[in-house]
Amino acid sequence: MTRLEEVEKNVEAMSPQELASFREWFARFDEAAWDEKFERDASAGKLDALAGVALNSHRAGKSREL
């Protein structure tokens, strides 16, 4: 049995209360992982091209106030 299959089996066996707690934990875990990846990408300059496109569009009057 793979690790993923083991996790799936354990999740399927959870009570509704355990599943709710797991969902909350996983949402926090996933958000933190995404934030960390975003920060690494930003620090490495991987988002610079996208920022440049957005700024050029704004300067050309292609944006509006939210």
Secondary structure per residue as TSV (DSSP state, phi and psi in degrees):
chain	resnum	aa	ss	phi	psi
A	1	M	-	360.0	131.8
A	2	T	-	-75.3	165.3
A	3	R	H	-60.5	-40.7
A	4	L	H	-63.0	-44.6
A	5	E	H	-61.4	-36.9
A	6	E	H	-65.4	-43.2
A	7	V	H	-62.5	-46.3
A	8	E	H	-57.4	-44.2
A	9	K	H	-62.5	-42.8
A	10	N	H	-66.2	-40.0
A	11	V	H	-65.1	-43.0
A	12	E	H	-61.5	-26.8
A	13	A	T	-88.1	-3.1
A	14	M	-	-72.1	148.2
A	15	S	-	-73.0	164.3
A	16	P	H	-56.6	-37.8
A	17	Q	H	-68.3	-41.9
A	18	E	H	-64.6	-40.8
A	19	L	H	-63.7	-41.2
A	20	A	H	-62.0	-43.8
A	21	S	H	-64.3	-41.1
A	22	F	H	-62.9	-43.2
A	23	R	H	-58.4	-45.4
A	24	E	H	-61.8	-45.9
A	25	W	H	-61.7	-46.6
A	26	F	H	-65.0	-37.3
A	27	A	H	-60.8	-44.3
A	28	R	H	-64.6	-43.5
A	29	F	H	-60.4	-47.6
A	30	D	H	-65.3	-41.4
A	31	E	H	-62.4	-43.3
A	32	A	H	-64.7	-40.6
A	33	A	H	-64.7	-41.9
A	34	W	H	-65.0	-43.8
A	35	D	H	-60.1	-42.7
A	36	E	H	-63.0	-44.2
A	37	K	H	-63.9	-42.8
A	38	F	H	-59.9	-45.4
A	39	E	H	-62.9	-41.4
A	40	R	H	-62.9	-45.0
A	41	D	H	-63.8	-42.3
A	42	A	H	-63.8	-44.3
A	43	S	H	-65.1	-30.8
A	44	A	T	-83.8	-1.8
A	45	G	T	82.3	10.3
A	46	K	T	-69.7	-13.9
A	47	L	T	-104.2	-1.5
A	48	D	H	-59.8	-41.4
A	49	A	H	-64.1	-41.7
A	50	L	H	-64.7	-41.1
A	51	A	H	-62.9	-40.3
A	52	G	H	-61.3	-43.8
A	53	V	H	-61.5	-45.0
A	54	A	H	-63.4	-43.8
A	55	L	H	-65.6	-41.7
A	56	N	H	-62.9	-41.1
A	57	S	H	-63.0	-41.6
A	58	H	H	-63.9	-45.8
A	59	R	H	-62.1	-29.1
A	60	A	T	-84.4	5.0
A	61	G	T	79.9	20.3
A	62	K	-	-97.1	20.9
A	63	S	-	-128.8	168.8
A	64	R	-	-146.1	162.4
A	65	E	-	-64.8	143.6
A	66	L	-	-91.5	360.0
